[in-house]
């Protein structure tokens, strides 16, 4: 399993992210591509995010949700 650090996610321009209610949420499709893992067990919510200069509602999760969902595969 590829290690994941939140600081690295915040700096990575290829991962779309949005801050909502003082917490960062990451686009799950981008996370799945970055990790090359199935993230279907990660809890998510739909949030608006700017992608290619258009607002879209996408599946997003916090860093903690992503870590928790990944541990279920171990």
MODELLER restraints for C-alpha pairs under 7 A, 6 or more apart:
rsr = mdl.restraints
at = mdl.atoms
rsr.add(forms.Gaussian(group=physical.xy_distance, feature=features.Distance(at['CA:2:A'], at['CA:35:A']), mean=6.33, stdev=0.5))
rsr.add(forms.Gaussian(group=physical.xy_distance, feature=features.Distance(at['CA:6:A'], at['CA:63:A']), mean=6.56, stdev=0.5))
rsr.add(forms.Gaussian(group=physical.xy_distance, feature=features.Distance(at['CA:9:A'], at['CA:15:A']), mean=6.90, stdev=0.5))
rsr.add(forms.Gaussian(group=physical.xy_distance, feature=features.Distance(at['CA:15:A'], at['CA:27:A']), mean=6.77, stdev=0.5))
rsr.add(forms.Gaussian(group=physical.xy_distance, feature=features.Distance(at['CA:15:A'], at['CA:30:A']), mean=5.29, stdev=0.5))
rsr.add(forms.Gaussian(group=physical.xy_distance, feature=features.Distance(at['CA:15:A'], at['CA:31:A']), mean=6.84, stdev=0.5))
rsr.add(forms.Gaussian(group=physical.xy_distance, feature=features.Distance(at['CA:16:A'], at['CA:26:A']), mean=6.12, stdev=0.5))
rsr.add(forms.Gaussian(group=physical.xy_distance, feature=features.Distance(at['CA:16:A'], at['CA:27:A']), mean=5.55, stdev=0.5))
rsr.add(forms.Gaussian(group=physical.xy_distance, feature=features.Distance(at['CA:16:A'], at['CA:30:A']), mean=6.86, stdev=0.5))
rsr.add(forms.Gaussian(group=physical.xy_distance, feature=features.Distance(at['CA:17:A'], at['CA:24:A']), mean=6.75, stdev=0.5))
rsr.add(forms.Gaussian(group=physical.xy_distance, feature=features.Distance(at['CA:17:A'], at['CA:25:A']), mean=5.58, stdev=0.5))
rsr.add(forms.Gaussian(group=physical.xy_distance, feature=features.Distance(at['CA:17:A'], at['CA:26:A']), mean=4.47, stdev=0.5))
rsr.add(forms.Gaussian(group=physical.xy_distance, feature=features.Distance(at['CA:17:A'], at['CA:27:A']), mean=6.02, stdev=0.5))
rsr.add(forms.Gaussian(group=physical.xy_distance, feature=features.Distance(at['CA:18:A'], at['CA:24:A']), mean=5.77, stdev=0.5))
rsr.add(forms.Gaussian(group=physical.xy_distance, feature=features.Distance(at['CA:18:A'], at['CA:25:A']), mean=5.40, stdev=0.5))
rsr.add(forms.Gaussian(group=physical.xy_distance, feature=features.Distance(at['CA:18:A'], at['CA:26:A']), mean=6.69, stdev=0.5))
rsr.add(forms.Gaussian(group=physical.xy_distance, feature=features.Distance(at['CA:18:A'], at['CA:49:A']), mean=6.63, stdev=0.5))
rsr.add(forms.Gaussian(group=physical.xy_distance, feature=features.Distance(at['CA:19:A'], at['CA:25:A']), mean=6.09, stdev=0.5))
rsr.add(forms.Gaussian(group=physical.xy_distance, feature=features.Distance(at['CA:24:A'], at['CA:62:A']), mean=6.03, stdev=0.5))
rsr.add(forms.Gaussian(group=physical.xy_distance, feature=features.Distance(at['CA:25:A'], at['CA:60:A']), mean=5.54, stdev=0.5))
rsr.add(forms.Gaussian(group=physical.xy_distance, feature=features.Distance(at['CA:25:A'], at['CA:61:A']), mean=5.04, stdev=0.5))
rsr.add(forms.Gaussian(group=physical.xy_distance, feature=features.Distance(at['CA:25:A'], at['CA:62:A']), mean=4.60, stdev=0.5))
rsr.add(forms.Gaussian(group=physical.xy_distance, feature=features.Distance(at['CA:26:A'], at['CA:60:A']), mean=5.12, stdev=0.5))
rsr.add(forms.Gaussian(group=physical.xy_distance, feature=features.Distance(at['CA:26:A'], at['CA:61:A']), mean=5.43, stdev=0.5))
rsr.add(forms.Gaussian(group=physical.xy_distance, feature=features.Distance(at['CA:26:A'], at['CA:62:A']), mean=6.21, stdev=0.5))
rsr.add(forms.Gaussian(group=physical.xy_distance, feature=features.Distance(at['CA:27:A'], at['CA:58:A']), mean=6.69, stdev=0.5))
rsr.add(forms.Gaussian(group=physical.xy_distance, feature=features.Distance(at['CA:27:A'], at['CA:59:A']), mean=5.95, stdev=0.5))
rsr.add(forms.Gaussian(group=physical.xy_distance, feature=features.Distance(at['CA:27:A'], at['CA:60:A']), mean=4.61, stdev=0.5))
rsr.add(forms.Gaussian(group=physical.xy_distance, feature=features.Distance(at['CA:27:A'], at['CA:61:A']), mean=6.85, stdev=0.5))
rsr.add(forms.Gaussian(group=physical.xy_distance, feature=features.Distance(at['CA:28:A'], at['CA:59:A']), mean=5.77, stdev=0.5))
rsr.add(forms.Gaussian(group=physical.xy_distance, feature=features.Distance(at['CA:28:A'], at['CA:60:A']), mean=5.40, stdev=0.5))
rsr.add(forms.Gaussian(group=physical.xy_distance, feature=features.Distance(at['CA:28:A'], at['CA:61:A']), mean=6.58, stdev=0.5))
rsr.add(forms.Gaussian(group=physical.xy_distance, feature=features.Distance(at['CA:32:A'], at['CA:38:A']), mean=6.17, stdev=0.5))
rsr.add(forms.Gaussian(group=physical.xy_distance, feature=features.Distance(at['CA:32:A'], at['CA:39:A']), mean=5.96, stdev=0.5))
rsr.add(forms.Gaussian(group=physical.xy_distance, feature=features.Distance(at['CA:39:A'], at['CA:69:A']), mean=6.98, stdev=0.5))
rsr.add(forms.Gaussian(group=physical.xy_distance, feature=features.Distance(at['CA:41:A'], at['CA:69:A']), mean=5.42, stdev=0.5))
rsr.add(forms.Gaussian(group=physical.xy_distance, feature=features.Distance(at['CA:42:A'], at['CA:65:A']), mean=6.13, stdev=0.5))
rsr.add(forms.Gaussian(group=physical.xy_distance, feature=features.Distance(at['CA:42:A'], at['CA:66:A']), mean=5.66, stdev=0.5))
rsr.add(forms.Gaussian(group=physical.xy_distance, feature=features.Distance(at['CA:42:A'], at['CA:69:A']), mean=4.28, stdev=0.5))
rsr.add(forms.Gaussian(group=physical.xy_distance, feature=features.Distance(at['CA:43:A'], at['CA:61:A']), mean=6.60, stdev=0.5))
rsr.add(forms.Gaussian(group=physical.xy_distance, feature=features.Distance(at['CA:43:A'], at['CA:65:A']), mean=6.02, stdev=0.5))
rsr.add(forms.Gaussian(group=physical.xy_distance, feature=features.Distance(at['CA:44:A'], at['CA:59:A']), mean=5.90, stdev=0.5))
rsr.add(forms.Gaussian(group=physical.xy_distance, feature=features.Distance(at['CA:44:A'], at['CA:60:A']), mean=5.30, stdev=0.5))
rsr.add(forms.Gaussian(group=physical.xy_distance, feature=features.Distance(at['CA:44:A'], at['CA:61:A']), mean=4.75, stdev=0.5))
rsr.add(forms.Gaussian(group=physical.xy_distance, feature=features.Distance(at['CA:45:A'], at['CA:59:A']), mean=5.61, stdev=0.5))
rsr.add(forms.Gaussian(group=physical.xy_distance, feature=features.Distance(at['CA:45:A'], at['CA:60:A']), mean=5.46, stdev=0.5))
rsr.add(forms.Gaussian(group=physical.xy_distance, feature=features.Distance(at['CA:45:A'], at['CA:61:A']), mean=6.51, stdev=0.5))
rsr.add(forms.Gaussian(group=physical.xy_distance, feature=features.Distance(at['CA:46:A'], at['CA:57:A']), mean=5.76, stdev=0.5))
rsr.add(forms.Gaussian(group=physical.xy_distance, feature=features.Distance(at['CA:46:A'], at['CA:58:A']), mean=5.16, stdev=0.5))
rsr.add(forms.Gaussian(group=physical.xy_distance, feature=features.Distance(at['CA:46:A'], at['CA:59:A']), mean=4.68, stdev=0.5))
rsr.add(forms.Gaussian(group=physical.xy_distance, feature=features.Distance(at['CA:46:A'], at['CA:60:A']), mean=5.92, stdev=0.5))
rsr.add(forms.Gaussian(group=physical.xy_distance, feature=features.Distance(at['CA:47:A'], at['CA:57:A']), mean=5.16, stdev=0.5))
rsr.add(forms.Gaussian(group=physical.xy_distance, feature=features.Distance(at['CA:47:A'], at['CA:58:A']), mean=5.71, stdev=0.5))
rsr.add(forms.Gaussian(group=physical.xy_distance, feature=features.Distance(at['CA:47:A'], at['CA:59:A']), mean=6.73, stdev=0.5))
rsr.add(forms.Gaussian(group=physical.xy_distance, feature=features.Distance(at['CA:47:A'], at['CA:60:A']), mean=6.48, stdev=0.5))
rsr.add(forms.Gaussian(group=physical.xy_distance, feature=features.Distance(at['CA:48:A'], at['CA:55:A']), mean=6.18, stdev=0.5))
rsr.add(forms.Gaussian(group=physical.xy_distance, feature=features.Distance(at['CA:48:A'], at['CA:56:A']), mean=5.39, stdev=0.5))
rsr.add(forms.Gaussian(group=physical.xy_distance, feature=features.Distance(at['CA:48:A'], at['CA:57:A']), mean=4.31, stdev=0.5))
rsr.add(forms.Gaussian(group=physical.xy_distance, feature=features.Distance(at['CA:48:A'], at['CA:58:A']), mean=6.46, stdev=0.5))
rsr.add(forms.Gaussian(group=physical.xy_distance, feature=features.Distance(at['CA:49:A'], at['CA:55:A']), mean=5.41, stdev=0.5))
rsr.add(forms.Gaussian(group=physical.xy_distance, feature=features.Distance(at['CA:49:A'], at['CA:56:A']), mean=5.42, stdev=0.5))
rsr.add(forms.Gaussian(group=physical.xy_distance, feature=features.Distance(at['CA:49:A'], at['CA:57:A']), mean=6.16, stdev=0.5))
rsr.add(forms.Gaussian(group=physical.xy_distance, feature=features.Distance(at['CA:49:A'], at['CA:58:A']), mean=6.89, stdev=0.5))
rsr.add(forms.Gaussian(group=physical.xy_distance, feature=features.Distance(at['CA:50:A'], at['CA:56:A']), mean=6.29, stdev=0.5))
